[in-house]
Amino acid sequence: MQSLSKNILIDASASVDVRIHPGVRVAQLDRDVATKKWRLIGTSESGYDAVILTDISSSFGGWHRASAGVPDFFSKAVRDKVGARVPLLTAMIAFDSATSIPFDAASFDHPVVWFAAKTSSKPQMKTDKECWSIVSTASYACEKIEETPMQDQKTGAFIPQSPDYLTTIPGPELLAAFEEIVCDKTGILGDNALCKLPTHVFMDAQRWGSALPCHRHLRHESSTRKVLSGVPYDSGLHPLAPTRIEEDSKSFLADDDLALYQAGDMMSNHTPGLEGACLSGMDAAEHLLAHFGLNG
């Protein structure tokens, strides 16, 4: 997940002054009223003119471990613009031998698995095992979050996802559903359906509570919305391509007085996805350059 952004920044550092702090989590933002500079608690530096946030979870309250101590009024504006979020669960599987699955990636009409891709088919991905990434449907993820909440029901404290849970419940369930799909003679492979999948030698899984934004027309009201522990989620399925403008609004959130901004797919006015996230970031960057008079 970090490789794309990290490599873009490394390439950019060849022509501009970019300092990267990998593995550093910002736990708090402080702004000096006199100097109007931001201090990011978690880095070794202070005195930033502006801050652009891209992780939507930073807008959560202190209960969430990704919370960055963003001012309450700004966090609320971010959450209002997001509306509902789309959760997903993923499983990463390595098999001890080739599967003979005749495709590298596919989406499915299935209650548990939405998409699967052969990770080992990526260019320059060198591995001696056949590896697959399996992505759940949003409705399945909502069911799992409801069964195993992300917050303690009494204290409201964040409950981290444990490897024991991930590799004993959603991981095996996603793998079993994937095997059901590729071994079903009435399904996507027809007469070429497999008899069974090889034994897996590695399994990991991940819960993405804020995997995608919901489509803009579902932001405030939807028959597929669920509010779990105070967080609105939506499991509605709608096309992700082609990328198009879904709402006549800015693709980022800005407070020029504080020089505080939020960009990314959750802020975008485009179809959910990478392209919408990139356009949001580019629009926010152009706005920031204009605000500081640096776009000439």
C-alpha positions in Angstrom: 0.0 0.0 0.0 2.9 2.4 0.7 5.1 1.5 -2.3 3.3 3.8 -4.8 3.3 6.9 -2.7 6.8 6.3 -1.4 8.3 5.8 -4.9 6.5 9.0 -6.2 8.1 11.0 -3.3 11.5 9.4 -3.9 11.3 10.4 -7.6 10.2 13.9 -6.6 13.0 14.4 -4.2 15.4 14.4 -7.1 14.2 17.8 -8.2 12.6 19.3 -5.1 13.4 19.3 -1.3 11.3 16.5 0.0 11.9 14.9 3.4 10.3 11.5 4.0 9.6 10.1 7.5 8.7 6.4 6.9 7.2 4.6 9.8 6.3 7.8 11.7 2.8 8.2 13.0 1.6 11.8 13.7 -0.3 11.6 16.9 -1.2 15.3 17.4 -1.3 18.6 15.5 -0.5 21.9 17.2 -0.6 25.3 15.7 1.4 28.2 17.2 -1.0 31.2 17.2 1.9 33.7 17.1 4.0 32.2 14.3 1.0 30.5 12.5 3.2 27.4 12.1 2.1 23.8 12.6 3.9 21.3 14.8 3.4 17.6 14.1 4.0 15.6 17.2 5.6 12.4 16.0 8.2 13.9 13.7 11.4 15.5 14.7 10.6 18.8 13.0 8.3 21.7 13.6 7.3 24.9 11.8 5.2 23.7 8.9 3.3 26.4 6.9 0.5 24.0 5.9 -0.8 20.5 6.6 -2.6 18.3 4.1 -4.2 15.2 5.5 -5.0 12.2 3.3 -5.8 9.4 5.8 -9.5 9.7 6.5 -9.2 7.9 9.8 -7.3 10.9 11.2 -10.7 12.6 11.4 -11.9 10.1 13.9 -11.9 11.0 17.6 -9.3 10.0 20.1 -10.8 6.5 20.3 -9.2 5.5 16.9 -5.5 4.8 16.9 -5.1 6.7 13.6 -6.6 9.9 15.1 -4.1 12.8 14.6 -5.7 15.2 17.1 -7.2 17.2 14.2 -9.3 20.2 15.5 -12.8 19.0 16.2 -14.6 21.5 13.9 -12.4 20.4 11.0 -12.8 16.7 11.8 -16.6 17.2 11.8 -16.4 18.9 8.4 -14.4 16.0 7.0 -16.8 13.4 8.3 -19.8 15.4 7.0 -18.2 15.5 3.5 -17.4 11.8 3.6 -20.9 10.7 4.6 -20.7 6.9 4.7 -17.6 4.8 4.1 -17.4 1.4 2.4 -15.6 -1.3 4.5 -13.8 -4.3 3.0 -11.9 -7.3 4.2 -9.0 -8.8 2.3 -7.1 -12.1 2.5 -3.6 -12.7 1.1 -3.0 -16.4 0.3 0.0 -18.3 -1.0 -0.4 -21.8 -2.3 2.1 -24.6 -2.3 1.6 -25.3 -6.0 0.0 -23.7 -9.1 -3.8 -23.4 -9.0 -4.4 -23.7 -12.7 -6.9 -20.8 -12.4 -7.0 -19.4 -16.0 -7.3 -15.7 -15.2 -5.1 -13.2 -13.3 -8.0 -11.1 -11.9 -11.8 -11.2 -11.8 -14.8 -9.7 -10.0 -17.7 -12.0 -8.9 -21.4 -11.9 -8.2 -21.0 -13.6 -4.9 -22.2 -12.7 -1.3 -18.7 -12.9 0.2 -16.0 -12.4 -2.5 -16.1 -9.3 -4.7 -12.7 -9.5 -6.4 -9.6 -11.6 -6.6 -6.2 -11.0 -8.3 -3.1 -13.2 -8.7 -0.5 -11.0 -6.9 2.3 -13.1 -8.3 1.3 -12.1 -11.8 2.3 -8.4 -11.2 5.3 -7.2 -13.2 8.6 -7.7 -11.3 6.8 -9.6 -8.5 9.2 -12.5 -8.1 8.0 -15.4 -5.9 8.3 -19.1 -6.0 4.6 -19.5 -4.8 1.4 -18.6 -6.5 -0.2 -15.8 -4.4 -3.7 -14.4 -4.5 -5.3 -11.3 -2.9 -9.0 -11.9 -2.2 -11.3 -8.9 -1.6 -14.6 -9.2 0.2 -17.9 -7.6 -0.6 -18.8 -4.6 1.5 -21.9 -6.4 2.8 -19.7 -9.2 4.2 -17.4 -6.7 5.8 -20.3 -4.9 7.4 -21.5 -8.2 8.9 -18.0 -8.9 10.3 -17.7 -5.4 11.8 -21.1 -5.8 13.4 -20.1 -9.2 14.8 -16.7 -8.0 16.0 -16.9 -4.3 16.5 -14.0 -1.9 16.1 -14.9 -0.2 19.4 -15.5 -1.4 22.9 -19.2 -1.2 23.4 -18.8 0.1 27.0 -15.7 2.3 26.9 -15.7 3.3 23.2 -12.0 2.4 23.0 -10.5 1.2 19.7 -10.2 -2.6 19.4 -7.2 -3.5 17.2 -7.6 -6.2 14.7 -5.7 -9.3 16.0 -3.9 -11.8 13.8 -5.7 -14.6 15.7 -9.1 -13.2 14.6 -8.1 -12.3 11.1 -6.6 -15.7 10.3 -9.3 -17.8 11.9 -12.5 -16.1 10.8 -12.4 -13.7 7.8 -9.2 -15.2 6.2 -10.5 -18.8 6.0 -14.0 -17.6 5.1 -12.7 -15.6 2.1 -10.5 -18.5 1.0 -13.4 -21.0 1.3 -15.7 -18.6 -0.7 -13.0 -18.2 -3.4 -12.6 -22.0 -3.7 -16.4 -22.3 -4.0 -16.3 -19.8 -6.9 -13.5 -21.4 -8.9 -14.7 -25.0 -8.3 -18.4 -24.3 -9.3 -19.1 -25.8 -12.7 -22.2 -23.5 -13.0 -20.0 -20.4 -12.2 -17.4 -18.3 -13.9 -15.2 -21.2 -15.1 -18.0 -23.5 -16.2 -16.7 -26.8 -17.4 -13.1 -25.6 -16.7 -13.9 -25.4 -13.0 -11.3 -26.8 -10.6 -11.7 -29.8 -8.5 -10.1 -28.1 -5.5 -7.4 -25.5 -4.7 -3.9 -26.6 -3.7 -3.0 -26.5 0.0 -2.2 -22.9 1.2 1.1 -22.3 2.9 0.5 -18.7 4.0 -2.5 -16.7 5.0 -2.9 -13.1 6.2 -5.9 -10.9 6.3 -6.7 -7.2 6.8 -9.8 -5.2 7.9 -10.2 -1.9 6.0 -12.9 0.0 7.9 -12.6 2.9 5.5 -11.6 1.1 2.3 -13.6 3.3 -0.1 -15.9 6.3 0.0 -19.5 5.6 -0.9 -20.8 7.0 -4.2 -21.7 10.7 -3.7 -25.4 10.1 -4.3 -25.4 7.6 -1.3 -23.5 10.0 1.0 -26.4 11.1 3.2 -29.2 8.5 2.6 -29.2 4.9 1.4 -31.2 1.7 1.9 -27.8 -0.1 2.2 -26.5 2.1 5.0 -25.7 0.8 8.5 -24.5 2.8 11.5 -22.1 0.7 13.6 -20.7 2.2 16.8 -21.6 5.6 15.5 -19.8 5.2 12.2 -22.0 5.1 9.0 -21.1 2.4 6.5 -22.6 1.6 3.1 -22.6 -1.7 1.2 -24.3 -0.6 -1.9 -22.8 -1.8 -5.2 -22.4 0.6 -8.1 -20.0 0.8 -11.1 -16.5 2.2 -10.4 -15.7 2.8 -14.0 -15.4 5.0 -15.9 -14.3 7.7 -13.5 -16.6 10.6 -13.7 -17.7 13.6 -11.7 -20.5 12.5 -9.3 -21.1 15.8 -7.5 -20.7 19.5 -8.3 -18.4 20.3 -5.4 -14.7 20.8 -4.5 -12.6 17.6 -4.5 -10.9 18.5 -1.3 -11.6 20.3 2.0 -9.8 23.5 2.8 -9.4 25.9 5.7 -7.1 28.6 4.4 -7.1 30.6 7.6 -5.5 27.6 9.4 -3.7 26.3 6.2 -5.2 22.9 7.0 -6.5 20.6 4.2 -7.9 17.2 3.6 -7.5 15.4 0.2 -7.9 11.9 -1.1 -10.5 9.5 -2.4 -12.8 10.2 0.5 -12.9 13.9 -0.4 -13.1 13.5 -4.1 -16.2 14.5 -6.1 -15.4 11.7 -8.6 -16.2 8.0 -8.8 -14.5 6.2 -5.9 -11.1 4.9 -6.8 -7.4 5.7 -7.4 -8.1 8.2 -10.2 -10.5 10.2 -8.0 -7.9 10.2 -5.2 -5.2 11.5 -7.5 -7.4 14.3 -8.9 -8.3 15.3 -5.4 -4.6 15.6 -4.4 -3.7 17.5 -7.6 -6.6 20.0 -7.0 -5.6 20.5 -3.4 -1.9 21.1 -4.4 -3.0 23.7 -7.0 -5.1 25.4 -4.4 -2.3 25.4 -1.9 0.2 26.9 -4.5 -2.3 29.6 -5.3 -2.9 30.3 -1.6 0.8 30.9 -1.0 1.3 32.7 -4.3 3.6 30.0 -5.7 1.8 29.1 -8.8 3.3 31.8 -11.1 
